[in-house]
Amino acid sequence: MSAVETPVIAVPKPRLSKLAKWSLFWTAFIGIGAIAGSLMMWTTPARFGMEQLLEPLHRLPLGHLIGDSFALPGLALLGVIGLPHLIAAWLIFKRHHGAPVAALFSGIVLLAWLALQLFYLFGPNPVTNMYAVFALVETVIAARWFRSHRAISSE
């Protein structure tokens, strides 16, 4: 007796919406940038003139733990910004139902991180200002995607 094989039909994944594609771009771009920033902090901070940034970091509540090294700030950048953004990008790429929430969460966390930099640590500067614009764009796109995704899901 021979077993009858059921044919396997590949179901294509739904296409990403325009907002999802933009969220994928921003989460991947910022996540990769945060990884690069972390690596730079760990390997060659002097080459990029980052020593002057240590003094303001000592004003943080646990700033005394930082010492004269960028090891902890690099780890914080990786853990708070880099990994969540890359996880959100992966969820978007895989079309996971939680991707809009992850993208929105990543944008809000980045806005909070940059607010701390702008208003407490360093003040306005070209890099922080540029990333603040990126974070606003990322968060607005993610919020619009979240709202449209939620509206479609509730129908």
C-alpha positions, 0 to 999 in steps of 0.5 A: 500500500502506497502512501498518498502524499499531499502536495505542499502549496507555498503561501506567499507572505503578504506584501509589506505596506509602504509604512511597514517598508519605511519602518523596516528602513528606519529600524534597520538603519538606526539599529545598524548605526547603534551597533557601529556606534557601540563598536566605535566606543569600545575600540577607538573612541579617541580617534573620534574625539569622544573623550570630551563626552565622558564628563557629562556622562558622569552627571548621570545617576550611576555616572560614577560607574563609567570611569574613564571608559566607554565600555558601559555607554557602548553597552547601553547604546547596544542594549537600549537602542541597537538590539531593540531596533534590530529586533523590530526590523527582524519582526517587520521583515518576518511580517510578525503581528507585533512588528508595528508595536515593536517599531513604535516602541523602538522609536519612543525609546530613541526619542527618550534617549535623545531627549536625555542627550539634548536636555540633560547631557550634551545640549544641541549638537549636529549628530544628536539633532540629526538623530532627533529628526530621524527618531521623530520620522521613525516614530511618526511612521511607526505610529501611523502604521500601528494605527492603520494595522490596528484598524485593519485587525479590528475589522 
